[in-house]
Amino acid sequence: MPVGTQFEEVGFAFNKGVITGLLRERFGFDGIVCTDWGLITDATILGQDMPAPCHGALSASAKQNA
């Protein structure tokens, strides 16, 4: 999560300014961006529960996170 910068202080996976503004518009990146695998969906991996952390966007609704 960027702190003390020009970007919104939310997790990078939810940060439109970083992903769209910086990567896509400023640097022209047009590939796939995997910001954080398993960020908003709980999963079980090798029998271990892995709850989705939603780092940096805990106060946002599920619709806002999607």
C-alpha positions, 0 to 999 in steps of 0.5 A, spaced: 500 500 500 503 506 498 503 511 503 505 518 503 505 518 495 500 521 490 497 514 489 490 513 493 492 509 500 489 502 498 492 496 497 496 495 490 491 490 488 485 495 488 489 501 486 487 504 480 492 509 480 498 505 480 495 499 475 492 503 470 495 510 471 502 508 472 503 501 469 498 502 463 498 509 461 505 512 463 509 506 462 504 503 456 504 496 459 499 492 456 500 485 458 496 481 464 497 484 471 496 479 477 496 483 483 495 478 488 493 471 487 487 469 492 486 476 494 478 476 494 476 469 494 477 464 500 481 457 498 483 451 501 490 449 498 493 442 500 488 441 505 490 448 509 484 454 509 487 460 506 482 466 507 482 472 502 486 477 506 483 483 502 489 487 504 488 495 504 481 494 502 478 492 508 473 497 509 470 496 502 464 492 500 465 486 496 462 490 490 467 495 490 473 490 491 470 486 485 
